[in-house]
């Protein structure tokens, strides 16, 4: 079966691998906005916030060290705003994430190709932003260690399916106050214990030499944390769960084999202590042969 996956950008959760000696770099713009949100399990809006929007511009890259090992990074610049009220948005560099994707199993047959990949990643804040200003903070400030297992199957005709499951360990953070109240308890410290996260995603679609069309489902569960108190601001260690459904298209123009373009859109189906967000992302990608 012809291997065409090298022309597409790789992420920490998909089933693609860069070819040996190839580097894919790109810029990605994301617009995320919501008006309604879940305060615990209660869905509501807040006239003091109006519509909350988050935008980001991210630099990203993936290098094929070998046919079975990829090194990856992503670094976003994020800015936020609310359409109503007096709260001012924030902006700045968010978190640098670097990782490695390893493919221990690559099985080919007359019916298609089956891959198993494992991912390890680390992230750390790249600016001194404030996490304790949700929902207008640009991040949660915690350092993370992530592990993921990915299974990917593609038929000879180009139909594919991918499933991914991951665990995210998060460090404690420090906030700019000496006490806080959350989850029914008073804490007389500036240190906040951040709950860890479980993440699952599945995607399916059609892939050919110049195009990928796919639908995807993402689900995140925070393993602990309390709910937003009634009419209170969110807190960094709140339980933040969501399920999202989206579509994505990736295209490489014929005659310009080094360029690629990606467009995706998603909506939040259900959540807890998160906004019911609609998300649009557009990316431009470029492939370089390093050796």
Secondary structure, DSSP 4 states (H G I P E B T S, - for coil): ----GGGS---SSSS--PPTTEEEEEEEEEEEEESEEEETTEEEE-TTT-SEEEEEEEEEEEEEEETTEEEEEEEEEEEEEESSSSPPP-EEEEEEEEEEEEEEEEEE-SSEEEEEEEEEEEEEESS---SSSTTS-S-----EEEEEEEEEEEETTSEEEEEEEEEEEE--EE-SSS-EEETTEEE-SSEEPPPEEEEEEEEEEEEETTEEEEEEEEEEEEES--PPPTT----TTS--EEEEEEEEEEE--TT-TTEEEEEEEEEEEEEESSB--EEEEEEEEEEEE--
